[in-house]
Amino acid sequence: MLLMRLIGIVSILLGSVQLFAARSAYRGVRVAGSAATSPFMLLSLWFGLLFGVGLLGFGVAALVGVF
């Protein structure tokens, strides 16, 4: 039980960091993006956001005891 709580807390922290990184990357592209910006940047932002939300969901589920 203690291990699942630890995994849940670490997952929530990593998910929060991932969401912050995706938000920072979006702001950087919005301010400094140009025609030279990779067309795959939008896809990477979406997957970063999805991964962060997934980690948050997994962390909450681990803390609640779904597993």
C-alpha distances in whole Angstrom, upper triangle without the diagonal:
4,5,5,6,9,10,11,13,14,15,17,19,20,21,23,25,26,27,29,30,31,33,35,36,37,39,41,42,43,45,46,46,49,51,50,46,44,44,41,39,39,37,35,34,33,31,29,29,27,25,24,23,21,19,19,18,15,14,14,13,9,9,10,8,11,10
4,5,5,6,9,10,11,12,14,15,17,18,20,21,23,24,26,27,29,30,32,33,35,36,38,39,41,42,44,45,45,48,50,49,45,43,44,40,39,38,36,34,33,33,30,28,28,27,24,23,23,21,19,18,18,16,13,14,14,10,10,12,11,14,13
4,5,5,6,9,10,11,12,14,15,16,18,20,21,22,24,26,27,28,30,31,33,34,36,37,39,40,42,43,43,46,48,46,42,41,41,37,36,36,34,31,31,30,28,26,26,25,22,21,21,19,16,17,17,14,12,14,13,10,10,13,11,14,12
4,5,5,6,9,10,10,12,14,15,16,18,20,21,22,24,25,26,28,30,31,32,34,36,37,38,40,41,41,44,46,44,41,39,39,36,34,34,32,29,29,28,25,24,24,22,20,19,19,16,14,14,14,11,9,10,10,6,7,9,8,10,8
4,5,5,6,9,10,11,12,14,15,16,18,20,21,23,24,26,27,29,30,31,33,35,36,37,39,40,40,44,46,44,41,39,39,36,34,34,32,30,29,28,26,24,23,22,20,18,18,17,14,13,13,11,8,9,10,6,5,8,8,11,11
4,5,5,6,8,10,11,12,14,15,17,18,20,21,23,24,26,27,28,30,32,33,35,36,38,39,39,42,44,43,39,38,38,35,33,33,31,28,28,27,25,23,23,22,19,18,18,17,14,13,15,12,9,11,12,9,8,12,12,14,13
4,6,5,6,9,10,10,12,14,15,16,18,20,21,22,24,25,27,28,30,31,33,34,36,37,37,40,42,40,36,35,35,32,30,30,28,25,25,24,22,20,20,19,16,15,16,14,11,11,12,9,7,10,10,7,8,12,11,13,11
4,6,5,6,9,10,10,12,14,15,16,18,20,21,22,24,26,27,29,30,31,33,35,36,36,39,41,40,36,34,34,31,29,29,27,25,24,23,21,19,18,17,15,13,13,12,9,8,9,7,4,6,7,5,5,9,9,11,11
4,5,5,6,9,10,11,12,14,15,17,18,20,21,23,24,26,27,29,30,32,33,34,35,38,40,39,35,34,34,31,29,29,28,25,24,24,22,19,19,18,16,14,14,14,10,9,11,10,6,8,10,8,7,11,12,14,15
4,5,5,6,8,10,11,12,14,15,16,18,20,21,22,24,26,27,28,30,32,32,33,36,38,36,33,32,32,29,27,27,26,23,22,22,20,17,17,17,14,12,14,13,9,10,12,10,7,10,12,10,10,14,15,16,16
4,5,5,6,8,10,10,12,14,15,16,18,20,21,22,24,25,27,28,30,31,31,34,36,35,31,29,30,26,25,24,23,20,19,19,17,14,14,14,11,9,10,9,6,6,9,7,5,8,10,9,10,13,14,14,14
4,5,5,6,9,10,10,12,14,15,16,18,20,21,23,24,26,27,29,30,30,34,35,34,31,30,30,27,25,24,23,20,19,19,17,15,14,14,11,9,9,9,6,5,8,8,5,7,10,10,10,12,14,15,16
4,5,5,6,9,10,11,12,14,15,16,18,20,21,23,24,26,27,28,29,32,34,33,30,29,29,26,24,24,23,20,19,19,18,15,14,15,13,10,11,12,9,8,11,11,9,11,14,13,13,16,18,19,19
4,5,5,6,9,10,10,12,14,15,16,18,20,21,22,24,26,26,27,30,32,30,27,26,26,23,21,21,20,17,16,17,15,12,12,13,10,7,10,10,7,8,11,11,9,12,15,14,14,18,19,19,19
4,5,5,6,9,10,10,12,14,15,16,18,20,21,22,24,25,25,29,31,29,26,25,25,22,20,19,18,15,14,14,12,10,9,10,7,4,6,7,5,5,9,9,8,11,13,13,14,17,18,18,18
4,5,5,6,9,10,11,12,14,15,17,18,20,21,23,24,24,28,30,29,26,25,25,23,20,20,19,17,15,15,14,11,10,12,10,7,8,11,8,7,11,12,11,12,15,16,15,18,20,20,21
4,5,5,6,9,10,10,12,14,15,16,18,20,21,22,23,26,28,27,24,23,24,21,19,19,19,15,14,15,14,10,11,13,11,8,11,12,10,10,14,15,13,15,18,18,18,21,23,23,23
4,5,5,6,9,10,10,12,14,15,16,18,20,21,21,24,26,25,21,20,21,18,15,15,15,12,10,11,10,7,7,9,7,5,9,10,9,10,13,14,13,16,18,18,19,22,23,23,23
4,5,5,6,9,10,11,12,14,15,16,18,20,20,23,25,25,21,20,21,18,15,15,15,12,10,10,10,7,6,9,8,5,7,10,10,9,13,14,14,15,18,19,19,21,24,23,24
4,5,5,6,9,10,11,12,14,15,17,18,19,22,25,24,21,21,21,19,16,16,17,14,11,13,13,10,9,12,12,9,11,14,13,12,16,17,16,18,21,21,22,24,26,26,27
4,5,5,6,9,10,10,12,14,15,16,17,20,22,21,18,18,19,16,13,14,14,11,9,12,12,8,9,12,11,9,12,15,14,14,17,19,18,20,23,23,24,26,28,28,28
4,5,5,6,9,10,11,12,14,15,15,18,20,20,16,16,16,14,11,10,11,9,6,8,9,6,6,10,10,9,11,14,14,14,17,18,19,20,22,23,24,26,28,28,28
4,5,5,6,9,10,10,12,14,14,18,21,20,17,17,18,16,13,12,14,12,8,10,12,9,8,12,13,11,13,16,16,15,18,20,20,21,24,25,25,27,29,29,30
4,5,5,6,9,10,11,12,13,17,20,19,16,16,18,16,13,13,15,13,10,13,14,11,11,15,15,13,16,18,18,18,21,23,22,24,27,27,28,30,32,32,32
4,5,5,6,9,10,10,10,14,16,16,12,13,14,13,9,10,12,10,7,11,12,10,11,14,15,14,16,19,18,19,22,23,23,25,28,28,29,31,33,33,33
4,5,5,6,9,10,9,13,15,15,12,13,13,13,9,9,11,10,7,10,12,10,10,14,15,14,16,19,19,20,22,24,24,26,28,29,30,32,34,33,34
4,5,5,6,8,9,13,16,16,13,15,16,16,12,12,15,14,11,14,16,14,13,17,18,17,18,22,22,22,24,26,26,27,30,31,32,33,36,35,36
4,5,5,6,7,11,14,14,11,13,15,15,11,12,15,13,11,15,17,15,15,19,19,18,21,23,23,24,26,28,28,30,32,33,34,36,38,37,38
4,5,5,4,8,11,11,8,10,11,12,8,9,13,12,10,13,15,14,15,18,19,19,21,23,24,24,27,29,29,30,33,34,35,37,39,38,38
4,6,6,9,12,13,10,13,13,14,11,11,14,14,12,14,17,16,16,19,21,20,22,24,25,25,28,30,30,31,34,35,36,37,39,39,39
4,6,9,13,13,12,15,16,17,14,14,18,17,15,18,20,19,19,22,24,23,24,27,28,28,30,32,32,33,36,37,38,40,42,41,42
4,6,10,10,9,12,14,16,13,14,17,17,15,18,21,19,20,23,24,24,26,28,29,29,32,34,34,35,38,39,39,41,43,43,43
4,7,8,6,9,11,13,10,11,15,14,13,16,19,18,19,22,23,23,25,27,28,29,31,33,33,35,37,38,39,41,43,42,42
4,5,5,9,11,13,12,13,16,17,16,19,21,21,22,25,26,26,28,30,31,32,34,36,37,38,40,41,42,44,46,45,45
4,5,8,9,12,12,13,16,17,17,20,22,22,23,26,27,28,29,31,32,34,35,37,38,40,41,43,44,46,47,46,46
4,6,9,11,11,13,16,16,17,19,21,21,23,25,26,27,29,31,32,33,35,36,37,39,41,42,43,45,47,45,45
4,6,9,7,10,12,12,13,16,17,17,19,21,22,23,25,27,28,29,31,32,33,35,37,38,40,41,43,42,42
4,5,6,8,10,10,12,14,15,16,18,20,20,22,24,25,26,28,30,31,32,34,35,36,38,40,41,40,39
4,5,7,8,10,11,13,14,15,17,18,20,21,23,24,26,27,29,30,32,33,35,36,38,39,40,39,39
4,5,5,6,9,10,11,12,14,15,16,18,20,21,22,24,26,27,28,30,31,33,35,36,37,35,35
4,5,5,6,9,10,10,12,14,15,16,18,20,21,23,24,25,27,29,30,31,33,35,36,34,34
4,5,5,6,9,10,11,12,14,15,17,18,20,21,23,24,26,27,29,30,32,33,35,33,33
4,5,5,6,9,10,11,12,14,15,16,18,20,21,22,24,26,27,28,30,31,33,31,31
4,5,5,6,9,10,10,12,14,15,16,18,20,21,22,24,25,26,28,30,31,30,29
4,6,5,6,9,10,11,12,14,15,17,18,20,21,23,24,26,27,29,30,29,29
4,5,5,6,9,10,11,12,14,15,16,18,20,21,22,24,26,27,28,27,27
4,5,5,6,8,10,10,12,14,15,16,18,20,21,22,24,25,26,25,25
4,5,5,6,9,10,11,12,14,15,16,18,20,21,23,24,26,24,24
4,5,5,6,9,10,11,12,14,15,17,18,20,21,23,24,23,24
4,5,5,6,9,10,10,12,14,15,16,18,20,21,22,21,21
4,6,5,6,9,10,10,12,14,15,16,18,20,21,19,19
4,5,5,6,9,10,11,12,14,15,17,18,20,19,19
4,5,5,6,9,10,11,12,14,15,16,18,17,18
4,5,5,6,8,10,10,12,14,15,16,15,15
4,5,5,6,9,10,10,12,14,15,14,14
4,5,5,6,9,10,11,12,14,14,15
4,5,5,6,9,10,11,12,11,12
4,6,5,6,9,10,10,9,10
4,5,5,6,9,10,10,11
4,5,5,6,9,9,11
4,5,5,6,5,7
4,6,5,6,6
4,5,8,9
4,6,9
4,5
4
